[in-house]
Amino acid sequence: MNAKGFALILTLVTLISLSSASLTALLFYAQMIEAQQHHQWQQLSQQIQKDLEAERGAYEQAQE
């Protein structure tokens, strides 16, 4: 194999490896963002539930 062919193959392998690493990093980042959003939604849901219970208690107390 001549030097140009070897250099071309080496370049292609390097580019494919970098692309794979970039895709892996992007997938990891996407999963991290998804987990963070899920956590934030859980916190928001819990806060809304607490607020609803407080409002319900205040309403029931006002009705007495």
C-alpha positions in Angstrom: 0.0 0.0 0.0 1.4 3.4 -0.8 1.7 6.3 1.6 -1.2 8.3 0.2 -3.6 5.3 0.6 -2.4 4.6 4.1 -2.8 8.3 5.0 -6.3 8.4 3.6 -7.3 5.3 5.5 -5.8 6.7 8.7 -7.6 10.0 8.2 -11.0 8.2 7.6 -10.5 6.1 10.7 -9.6 9.2 12.8 -12.7 11.1 11.5 -15.0 8.2 12.2 -13.6 7.8 15.7 -14.1 11.6 16.4 -17.6 11.4 15.0 -18.4 8.4 17.3 -17.0 10.2 20.3 -18.9 13.4 19.4 -22.2 11.4 19.1 -21.5 9.6 22.4 -20.9 12.9 24.1 -24.1 14.4 22.6 -26.2 11.4 23.7 -24.7 11.6 27.2 -25.5 15.3 27.3 -29.1 14.7 26.1 -29.6 12.1 28.8 -28.3 14.4 31.4 -30.6 17.2 30.3 -33.5 14.8 30.2 -32.8 13.6 33.8 -32.5 17.2 35.0 -35.8 18.2 33.4 -37.5 15.1 34.9 -36.2 16.1 38.3 -37.4 19.7 37.9 -40.8 18.5 36.8 -41.0 16.3 39.9 -40.1 19.3 42.1 -42.6 21.5 40.4 -45.3 18.8 40.7 -44.6 18.4 44.4 -44.7 22.2 45.0 -48.0 22.5 43.1 -49.5 19.7 45.2 -48.4 21.4 48.4 -49.9 24.7 47.2 -53.1 23.0 46.3 -53.4 21.4 49.7 -52.7 24.7 51.4 -55.3 26.5 49.3 -57.8 23.7 50.0 -57.2 23.9 53.7 -57.6 27.7 53.6 -60.8 27.4 51.6 -62.3 24.8 54.0 -61.3 26.9 57.0 -63.0 30.0 55.4 -66.2 28.0 54.8 -66.5 27.1 58.5 
